[in-house]
Each structure stands twice: as structure tokens, then as C-alpha cells.
Amino acid sequence: MEKEHLEIIHEDMNSKFDLILEGHVGLRQAIDNLDKRTTERFDLVDFKFEVLNKKIDAVAADLSAHRADTEAHNIYRVREK
């Protein structure tokens, strides 16, 4: 009787371990999917920052050129605050 009881407990424990392992597999997949989506979003944000930095640099260069051209005329002066 004791052997049968232990076998029942063993089977019950095995089924519970199987449920835990299935849960871990599901969590691992969810984490992997989240990691992939997060990496893709960060890559997109990095790309957008690079594009914006180039645009800002271009505007700064244009503004500098415009300021130099404006100051080349004696009647115009650019004042800094």
C-alpha cells in the first residue's frame, strides 16, 4: 500500500513539474518576443536620432552661412544676447 501511495505522489509531482516547465517555456517565448520587439524599436529610434542629427547639422551650417553673408554687408549686424 505504501508503494502505491508513493507512486501516486510521484506521478502527481511529475505532472506539477511538467506544468511548471510548460509555464517556463511560455514565459521564455514571451520574453524572447518582447526582446525582439524592443530591439527593433530601439534600432528605429537610433535611426531617427541619426537622421535628426544630420538635419540639425545641416540647418546649423545653413544658418552659419547665412549669418556670415549677412555680416558681410556693413549695414547689417547680428547681435547676440
C-alpha positions in Angstrom: 0.0 0.0 0.0 2.8 2.4 0.9 4.5 1.8 -2.5 1.2 2.6 -4.4 0.8 5.7 -2.4 4.4 6.9 -3.2 3.8 6.1 -6.9 0.7 8.3 -6.8 2.5 11.1 -5.1 5.4 10.7 -7.6 3.0 10.9 -10.6 1.3 14.0 -9.1 4.7 15.7 -8.5 5.7 14.8 -12.1 2.6 16.3 -13.5 3.1 19.5 -11.5 6.7 19.8 -12.7 5.5 19.3 -16.3 3.1 22.3 -15.7 5.9 24.4 -14.3 8.1 23.5 -17.3 5.4 24.4 -19.7 4.9 27.7 -18.0 8.6 28.4 -18.2 8.6 27.7 -21.9 5.7 30.1 -22.4 7.5 32.8 -20.4 10.7 32.3 -22.3 8.9 32.7 -25.6 7.2 35.8 -24.3 10.5 37.3 -23.1 12.2 36.5 -26.4 9.3 38.2 -28.3 9.5 41.2 -26.1 13.3 41.4 -26.5 12.9 41.2 -30.3 10.3 43.9 -30.4 12.2 46.1 -28.0 15.4 45.7 -30.1 13.6 46.6 -33.3 12.1 49.8 -31.6 15.4 50.9 -30.3 17.0 50.4 -33.7 14.3 52.6 -35.2 14.8 55.3 -32.5 18.5 55.2 -33.1 18.0 55.6 -36.9 15.6 58.6 -36.3 18.1 60.2 -34.0 20.8 59.9 -36.6 18.5 61.5 -39.3 17.6 64.3 -36.9 21.2 65.0 -36.0 22.1 65.3 -39.7 19.1 67.7 -40.3 20.1 69.8 -37.3 23.7 69.9 -38.5 22.5 71.0 -42.0 20.3 73.7 -40.5 23.2 74.9 -38.3 25.5 75.1 -41.4 22.9 77.0 -43.4 22.4 79.4 -40.5 26.1 79.9 -40.1 26.5 80.6 -43.8 23.5 83.0 -43.8 24.9 84.8 -40.8 28.3 85.2 -42.5 26.6 86.5 -45.6 24.5 88.9 -43.6 27.5 90.2 -41.6 29.4 90.7 -44.9 27.1 93.7 -45.6 28.1 96.7 -43.5 24.5 97.8 -42.8 23.5 94.6 -41.1 24.8 93.4 -37.7 23.8 90.3 -35.9 23.6 90.9 -32.1 23.9 88.1 -29.6 22.0 88.4 -26.3 
